[in-house]
Amino acid sequence: MFESVDWRIFINALSKEMAQKVINRLSEVIGEIEILKLEQYWKDKSQYELECKTKLIIQEPEKAVFYVLQLVSQLGGEINVIGPNPHGSNNVVFEGVCSSPTLVGLSWFYFYIDNYGSLFD
């Protein structure tokens, strides 16, 4: 079972309040966001780094991959995908990165799904 999409996102914002406004807009596209980490990016103080999860309750790998592709296509057009890659007999990993998002306030994002754990566990 694919239970969540794990995200790592860089937000163009000078304050946590500005970052939260972008997160609110983002949640309108990708659904309810569980924030795991939100802090100023140490390499670039004009950005915030967000690690978060969104729910994904899909059993079949092909349906999960297609759903996530549709989701991320709303955030950017040039997305580099990796996989889906099988791991063992029934495990699948699918991930991707976008360095030119179209959603205002995002500068970069990475997504990850699998059906046997979580990136942030």
Buried (B, 14 or more C-beta within 10 A) or exposed (E): EBBBBBBBBBBBBEEEEBBBBBBEEBEEEBEEBEEBEBEBBEEEEEBBBBBBBBBBEBEEBEEBBEBBBEBBEEBBEEBEBEBBEEEEEEEBBBBBBBEEBEBEBBBBBBBBBBBEEEBBE
